Amino acid sequence: MKLVEKPFTKEDAVEALETIDTYVDMLDWQGIIDSDELDELTLNISILESFIRNVKE
C-alpha cells in the first residue's frame, strides 16, 4: 500500500482513529486480542483522540 502524501486535516485524523477502533473491535470479537492488549490499545486510541481533538486547525 502506498501512502499518498497530502496535507491531512484534523477531521481526517479523527476518521482514521475511528477506522482503527473499528478494526480493533473486530479483532477483539474474533478473540485475537486478549483483554490486556485491548485495554492498552483502547488507552492509546483515547490518548490520540484527545490530542487530535485539541489540535487547532
ROKE-379821 format. One record per atom (N, C-alpha, C, O): residue in three letters; chain; x, y, z; atom name. Coordinates in steps of 0.1 Angstrom, whole numbers, plus 2048, in hexadecimal, padded with zeros to 3 digits. Example, Ala and Ser with C-alpha at 12.3 -4.5 7.8 and 13.67 -1.06 7.14 Angstrom:
<rs>
+------+-------+-----+-----+-----+------+
: resn : chain :  px :  py :  pz : name :
+------+-------+-----+-----+-----+------+
:  ala :     A : 884 : 7C7 : 84E :    N :
:  ala :     A : 87B : 7D3 : 84E :   CA :
:  ala :     A : 884 : 7DF : 84E :    C :
:  ala :     A : 88E : 7DF : 855 :    O :
:  ser :     A : 880 : 7EA : 847 :    N :
:  ser :     A : 889 : 7F5 : 847 :   CA :
:  ser :     A : 881 : 800 : 84F :    C :
:  ser :     A : 886 : 80B : 850 :    O :
+------+-------+-----+-----+-----+------+
</rs>
This chain:
<rs>
+------+-------+-----+-----+-----+------+
: resn : chain :  px :  py :  pz : name :
+------+-------+-----+-----+-----+------+
:  met :     A : 808 : 7F4 : 800 :    N :
:  met :     A : 800 : 800 : 800 :   CA :
:  met :     A : 809 : 80C : 800 :    C :
:  met :     A : 812 : 80D : 808 :    O :
:  lys :     A : 806 : 815 : 7F7 :    N :
:  lys :     A : 80E : 822 : 7F6 :   CA :
:  lys :     A : 806 : 82D : 7FD :    C :
:  lys :     A : 7FA : 82F : 7FA :    O :
:  leu :     A : 80D : 834 : 806 :    N :
:  leu :     A : 806 : 83F : 80C :   CA :
:  leu :     A : 807 : 84B : 803 :    C :
:  leu :     A : 811 : 84E : 7FE :    O :
:  val :     A : 7FC : 852 : 802 :    N :
:  val :     A : 7FB : 85F : 7FB :   CA :
:  val :     A : 800 : 86A : 803 :    C :
:  val :     A : 7FB : 86C : 80F :    O :
:  glu :     A : 80A : 872 : 7FE :    N :
:  glu :     A : 80F : 87D : 806 :   CA :
:  glu :     A : 806 : 889 : 803 :    C :
:  glu :     A : 806 : 88F : 7F8 :    O :
:  lys :     A : 7FE : 88D : 80D :    N :
:  lys :     A : 7F6 : 899 : 80C :   CA :
:  lys :     A : 7F4 : 89E : 81A :    C :
:  lys :     A : 7F6 : 897 : 823 :    O :
:  pro :     A : 7F0 : 8AB : 81B :    N :
:  pro :     A : 7ED : 8B0 : 828 :   CA :
:  pro :     A : 7E0 : 8AA : 82D :    C :
:  pro :     A : 7D6 : 8AA : 827 :    O :
:  phe :     A : 7E1 : 8A4 : 839 :    N :
:  phe :     A : 7D5 : 89F : 83F :   CA :
:  phe :     A : 7CF : 8A9 : 849 :    C :
:  phe :     A : 7D6 : 8B1 : 84F :    O :
:  thr :     A : 7C2 : 8A8 : 84B :    N :
:  thr :     A : 7BB : 8B1 : 854 :   CA :
:  thr :     A : 7B8 : 8A9 : 861 :    C :
:  thr :     A : 7BA : 89D : 862 :    O :
:  lys :     A : 7B4 : 8B1 : 86A :    N :
:  lys :     A : 7B0 : 8AB : 877 :   CA :
:  lys :     A : 7A5 : 8A1 : 875 :    C :
:  lys :     A : 7A4 : 897 : 87C :    O :
:  glu :     A : 79B : 8A5 : 86C :    N :
:  glu :     A : 790 : 89C : 869 :   CA :
:  glu :     A : 795 : 88F : 863 :    C :
:  glu :     A : 790 : 884 : 867 :    O :
:  asp :     A : 79F : 88F : 85B :    N :
:  asp :     A : 7A5 : 883 : 855 :   CA :
:  asp :     A : 7AB : 87A : 860 :    C :
:  asp :     A : 7AA : 86E : 860 :    O :
:  ala :     A : 7B2 : 881 : 86A :    N :
:  ala :     A : 7B8 : 879 : 875 :   CA :
:  ala :     A : 7AD : 872 : 87E :    C :
:  ala :     A : 7AF : 867 : 882 :    O :
:  val :     A : 7A3 : 87A : 881 :    N :
:  val :     A : 798 : 874 : 889 :   CA :
:  val :     A : 792 : 868 : 881 :    C :
:  val :     A : 78F : 85E : 887 :    O :
:  glu :     A : 78F : 869 : 874 :    N :
:  glu :     A : 78A : 85E : 86C :   CA :
:  glu :     A : 793 : 852 : 86C :    C :
:  glu :     A : 78F : 847 : 86D :    O :
:  ala :     A : 7A0 : 855 : 86B :    N :
:  ala :     A : 7AA : 84A : 86B :   CA :
:  ala :     A : 7A9 : 843 : 879 :    C :
:  ala :     A : 7AA : 836 : 879 :    O :
:  leu :     A : 7A8 : 84A : 884 :    N :
:  leu :     A : 7A7 : 844 : 891 :   CA :
:  leu :     A : 79B : 83B : 892 :    C :
:  leu :     A : 79B : 830 : 898 :    O :
:  glu :     A : 790 : 840 : 88D :    N :
:  glu :     A : 783 : 838 : 88D :   CA :
:  glu :     A : 785 : 82B : 885 :    C :
:  glu :     A : 77F : 821 : 889 :    O :
:  thr :     A : 78C : 82C : 87A :    N :
:  thr :     A : 78E : 820 : 872 :   CA :
:  thr :     A : 797 : 816 : 87A :    C :
:  thr :     A : 794 : 80A : 87A :    O :
:  ile :     A : 7A1 : 81B : 880 :    N :
:  ile :     A : 7AA : 812 : 888 :   CA :
:  ile :     A : 7A2 : 80C : 893 :    C :
:  ile :     A : 7A3 : 800 : 896 :    O :
:  asp :     A : 79A : 814 : 89A :    N :
:  asp :     A : 791 : 80F : 8A5 :   CA :
:  asp :     A : 788 : 804 : 8A0 :    C :
:  asp :     A : 786 : 7FA : 8A7 :    O :
:  thr :     A : 783 : 805 : 894 :    N :
:  thr :     A : 77A : 7FB : 88F :   CA :
:  thr :     A : 781 : 7EE : 88C :    C :
:  thr :     A : 77C : 7E3 : 890 :    O :
:  tyr :     A : 78D : 7EF : 887 :    N :
:  tyr :     A : 795 : 7E3 : 885 :   CA :
:  tyr :     A : 799 : 7DC : 892 :    C :
:  tyr :     A : 799 : 7D0 : 893 :    O :
:  val :     A : 79D : 7E4 : 89C :    N :
:  val :     A : 7A0 : 7DF : 8A9 :   CA :
:  val :     A : 794 : 7D7 : 8AF :    C :
:  val :     A : 795 : 7CD : 8B4 :    O :
:  asp :     A : 788 : 7DD : 8AD :    N :
:  asp :     A : 77C : 7D7 : 8B2 :   CA :
:  asp :     A : 77A : 7C9 : 8AB :    C :
:  asp :     A : 776 : 7C0 : 8B2 :    O :
:  met :     A : 77C : 7C9 : 89E :    N :
:  met :     A : 77A : 7BD : 897 :   CA :
:  met :     A : 784 : 7B2 : 89B :    C :
:  met :     A : 780 : 7A6 : 89D :    O :
:  leu :     A : 791 : 7B6 : 89E :    N :
:  leu :     A : 79B : 7AC : 8A2 :   CA :
:  leu :     A : 797 : 7A7 : 8B0 :    C :
:  leu :     A : 799 : 79B : 8B4 :    O :
:  asp :     A : 791 : 7B0 : 8B9 :    N :
:  asp :     A : 78D : 7AC : 8C6 :   CA :
:  asp :     A : 782 : 7A2 : 8C5 :    C :
:  asp :     A : 782 : 798 : 8CD :    O :
:  trp :     A : 778 : 7A4 : 8BD :    N :
:  trp :     A : 76D : 79B : 8BC :   CA :
:  trp :     A : 771 : 78E : 8B6 :    C :
:  trp :     A : 76B : 783 : 8BA :    O :
:  gln :     A : 77C : 78D : 8AE :    N :
:  gln :     A : 781 : 781 : 8A9 :   CA :
:  gln :     A : 78A : 779 : 8B3 :    C :
:  gln :     A : 78E : 76E : 8B1 :    O :
:  gly :     A : 78C : 780 : 8BF :    N :
:  gly :     A : 795 : 77A : 8C9 :   CA :
:  gly :     A : 7A4 : 77A : 8C6 :    C :
:  gly :     A : 7AB : 773 : 8CC :    O :
:  ile :     A : 7A8 : 783 : 8BD :    N :
:  ile :     A : 7B6 : 784 : 8B9 :   CA :
:  ile :     A : 7BD : 78C : 8C3 :    C :
:  ile :     A : 7C9 : 78A : 8C5 :    O :
:  ile :     A : 7B7 : 796 : 8C9 :    N :
:  ile :     A : 7BD : 79F : 8D3 :   CA :
:  ile :     A : 7B9 : 79B : 8E1 :    C :
:  ile :     A : 7AD : 799 : 8E3 :    O :
:  asp :     A : 7C2 : 79A : 8EA :    N :
:  asp :     A : 7BE : 797 : 8F8 :   CA :
:  asp :     A : 7BA : 7A3 : 8FF :    C :
:  asp :     A : 7BD : 7AE : 8FA :    O :
:  ser :     A : 7B5 : 7A2 : 90B :    N :
:  ser :     A : 7AF : 7AE : 912 :   CA :
:  ser :     A : 7BA : 7B8 : 915 :    C :
:  ser :     A : 7B7 : 7C4 : 915 :    O :
:  asp :     A : 7C6 : 7B4 : 919 :    N :
:  asp :     A : 7D1 : 7BD : 91C :   CA :
:  asp :     A : 7D5 : 7C5 : 910 :    C :
:  asp :     A : 7D7 : 7D1 : 910 :    O :
:  glu :     A : 7D6 : 7BF : 904 :    N :
:  glu :     A : 7DA : 7C5 : 8F8 :   CA :
:  glu :     A : 7CE : 7CF : 8F4 :    C :
:  glu :     A : 7D1 : 7DA : 8EF :    O :
:  leu :     A : 7C2 : 7CB : 8F6 :    N :
:  leu :     A : 7B7 : 7D3 : 8F2 :   CA :
:  leu :     A : 7B7 : 7E0 : 8FB :    C :
:  leu :     A : 7B4 : 7EB : 8F6 :    O :
:  asp :     A : 7B9 : 7DE : 908 :    N :
:  asp :     A : 7BA : 7EA : 911 :   CA :
:  asp :     A : 7C5 : 7F3 : 90D :    C :
:  asp :     A : 7C3 : 800 : 90D :    O :
:  glu :     A : 7D0 : 7EE : 909 :    N :
:  glu :     A : 7DC : 7F7 : 905 :   CA :
:  glu :     A : 7D8 : 7FE : 8F8 :    C :
:  glu :     A : 7DB : 80A : 8F7 :    O :
:  leu :     A : 7D2 : 7F7 : 8EE :    N :
:  leu :     A : 7CF : 7FD : 8E2 :   CA :
:  leu :     A : 7C4 : 808 : 8E4 :    C :
:  leu :     A : 7C5 : 813 : 8DE :    O :
:  thr :     A : 7BA : 805 : 8EC :    N :
:  thr :     A : 7B0 : 80E : 8EF :   CA :
:  thr :     A : 7B5 : 81B : 8F5 :    C :
:  thr :     A : 7B1 : 826 : 8F2 :    O :
:  leu :     A : 7BE : 819 : 8FF :    N :
:  leu :     A : 7C4 : 825 : 905 :   CA :
:  leu :     A : 7CC : 82D : 8FB :    C :
:  leu :     A : 7CA : 83A : 8FB :    O :
:  asn :     A : 7D4 : 827 : 8F3 :    N :
:  asn :     A : 7DC : 82F : 8E9 :   CA :
:  asn :     A : 7D3 : 836 : 8DF :    C :
:  asn :     A : 7D6 : 841 : 8DB :    O :
:  ile :     A : 7C8 : 82F : 8DA :    N :
:  ile :     A : 7BF : 836 : 8D1 :   CA :
:  ile :     A : 7B8 : 842 : 8D8 :    C :
:  ile :     A : 7B7 : 84C : 8D2 :    O :
:  ser :     A : 7B5 : 840 : 8E5 :    N :
:  ser :     A : 7AF : 84C : 8EC :   CA :
:  ser :     A : 7B8 : 857 : 8ED :    C :
:  ser :     A : 7B4 : 863 : 8EC :    O :
:  ile :     A : 7C5 : 854 : 8F0 :    N :
:  ile :     A : 7CF : 85F : 8F1 :   CA :
:  ile :     A : 7D1 : 866 : 8E4 :    C :
:  ile :     A : 7D0 : 873 : 8E3 :    O :
:  leu :     A : 7D2 : 85F : 8D9 :    N :
:  leu :     A : 7D3 : 865 : 8CC :   CA :
:  leu :     A : 7C6 : 86D : 8C8 :    C :
:  leu :     A : 7C7 : 878 : 8C3 :    O :
:  glu :     A : 7BB : 868 : 8CB :    N :
:  glu :     A : 7AE : 86F : 8C8 :   CA :
:  glu :     A : 7AD : 87C : 8D0 :    C :
:  glu :     A : 7AA : 886 : 8CB :    O :
:  ser :     A : 7B1 : 87B : 8DD :    N :
:  ser :     A : 7B1 : 888 : 8E5 :   CA :
:  ser :     A : 7BB : 892 : 8DF :    C :
:  ser :     A : 7B7 : 89E : 8DE :    O :
:  phe :     A : 7C7 : 88E : 8DB :    N :
:  phe :     A : 7D0 : 897 : 8D6 :   CA :
:  phe :     A : 7CB : 89D : 8C9 :    C :
:  phe :     A : 7CC : 8A9 : 8C7 :    O :
:  ile :     A : 7C6 : 894 : 8C0 :    N :
:  ile :     A : 7C2 : 899 : 8B3 :   CA :
:  ile :     A : 7B6 : 8A3 : 8B5 :    C :
:  ile :     A : 7B6 : 8AE : 8AE :    O :
:  arg :     A : 7AD : 8A1 : 8BE :    N :
:  arg :     A : 7A1 : 8AA : 8BF :   CA :
:  arg :     A : 7A6 : 8B7 : 8C5 :    C :
:  arg :     A : 79F : 8C1 : 8C4 :    O :
:  asn :     A : 7B1 : 8B7 : 8CC :    N :
:  asn :     A : 7B6 : 8C4 : 8D2 :   CA :
:  asn :     A : 7C0 : 8CC : 8C8 :    C :
:  asn :     A : 7C4 : 8D7 : 8CB :    O :
:  val :     A : 7C3 : 8C6 : 8BD :    N :
:  val :     A : 7CC : 8CD : 8B3 :   CA :
:  val :     A : 7C3 : 8D7 : 8AC :    C :
:  val :     A : 7B8 : 8D4 : 8A8 :    O :
:  lys :     A : 7C9 : 8E3 : 8AA :    N :
:  lys :     A : 7C2 : 8ED : 8A3 :   CA :
:  lys :     A : 7C4 : 8EB : 894 :    C :
:  lys :     A : 7CF : 8E6 : 890 :    O :
:  glu :     A : 7BA : 8EE : 88C :    N :
:  glu :     A : 7BB : 8ED : 87E :   CA :
:  glu :     A : 7C5 : 8F8 : 878 :    C :
:  glu :     A : 7C7 : 8F8 : 86C :    O :
+------+-------+-----+-----+-----+------+
</rs>
